[in-house]
């Protein structure tokens, strides 16, 4: 399946689940630049489950909009489990959402290190009081890394919401 079509299909599937369960979702996105929220709002009827979302590309935006702690960013960096945990928590509170999805990664082509290579993306999904974090390393160029991260995020929410 073409990646763009896969994103549309997953977003529509998630939208149907959210509508059925009467749940609200928000996103806190960095490297995906709003791709997950775009996919969700591309589905007709999405105003029933998404009210607001956050693109927090800079550290300052993560602090100002989501309440990510300065010490967390200094000690662990923007691309870390600690940061996405705080992003998900902050987004959930700011949007009054039942579910939040936080994503921060290195899409490339530059910015990678030995510890944090290009393609490394951290995710956090918060559903009620349950928090799930994970990391993936995606292959390919900038567009491929971003698209794969969007697909992974949508699939992960669908999987976790049905637990």
N, C-alpha and C positions, 0 to 999 in steps of 0.2 A: 504494500500500500504506500502511495506517495506520502511523504512526511507531512505536508500541509494538510492533506485529507485526513491523515491519522489524528492530527491535532484537532481538527474540526469534529471528527467523530468522537474522540475522547471527551472534548469539552461539552458536546451535546449529551453524551452519556452521563457525565458528572452533573450537568444541569438538571437532567431528569431525576437523578437520585436526590439532589438538593431540594428540588421542588416537591418531590414525593414526601421527603422527611421534614419539610418546612425548616430547613437550615440555611443560615447565612454564611457566606464565605468571603474572605478578603485575602489579598496577596501582599507580600512585602518582597519586592523583586529588586535585584541589583543587576547581575550579568544578563538576565533575560529581558531587561528593559521594559517590562510591562507585557511581555508576550503571553503569559498565562492569563492575566486579566483581559487582554485583548481577545484571546481565544474564548474565554468564558462569556464576554459581552457580545461576541459575534453571533451567539446563539439567540434566536428570538425568545422572548420571555425571560431573559436573564435578570431583569429588574426585580424578579421574585426572589433572587438568591444572592445578588451582589449589589452592594450599595456604594462601596468605595474601595479603592486599592491604593497601594503605595509603590512608587518607583523611587528607591533610595539608592542611587548610584554612588554617591559620595559618602564618606564617613560622616560628614556634617549632617547630611540628610538622614542617615541612619540614627544619629543622635537626636536631631531636632524633631523628626516626625514619629520615630518609633521608640525613643528613650533608650537606645543602645548606650551602654556605659562606656565612657571614654577609656577607662582602664582596660576594659575588655578588648577594645579595638587596638589599644597600644600593645597589650600583652600578647594577644592571639591573632590580631589582624582581622580584616573584614571577611576574609575567606576562612572561616573556622566554625566548628560546631558551636562554640560559645556565642559567637555573634548571631548565627541564624536562630539559636534558641531565644535570644533577646529580641530579635526582629519579629519572630512569630508571636511572642508574648505581647510586644508593643503594638503590633498590627491588630491583634485580636481585641485588645483593650480600646484602641483608638477607633476601630470600626464597629465595636459592639457586635462582633461576629462570633458565630458558633465554631467556625473553622478558620484557621489561617495557614497560609503556605508561605514560607520564607525561603529565598534562594539567593545564594551569593557564591560567585565563582570567578574563574579566570578563563574568559572566552578566547583570549589571544588576539592576534598572533604573539604579542609580547606580554610581559608581566609575570611570566612563570619563573619559578626557582626550582632547585632540587627538591625542596620540601613541599612546595606547592606548584606542581607543573601546570602548564597550559592544559585546559580541559578538566581540571579539578573543580567540582561544584559541590557545595554543601547544601542540604535541604533540611527543613524542619517543618513538620506538619503538626499543628496543634488542633485537636478535636476535643472540645470541652476541657477536661483536666488531663487528658492524655497527650503526651508529647512524643513524637517519633522523629529522630534525626538520622540522617544517612549521608554518605558522600559517594560520589561517582566520579570516575575519570573518563571523559568522553574523548573520542578521537575525531580528527577532522579540523577544518578551519573554523573561524569565528561563527559563521552562520550555522554550521553543522553542530557545533557545541551548544549554541543557544537553542536550536530546535530540539536536540536530544534532551536538553534539560527541561524544556517545556513538556515534552512527551512524558518524561520520567515523573515530573511533578504531578501531572494530571492522572497518570496511572497509579501513582502512590496514594493520592487522595482517594481515588475510587477503591483501591484495595483496603486502605485503613478505615474508611467510613463503613465498610461492610464487615468489619471484624466483630 
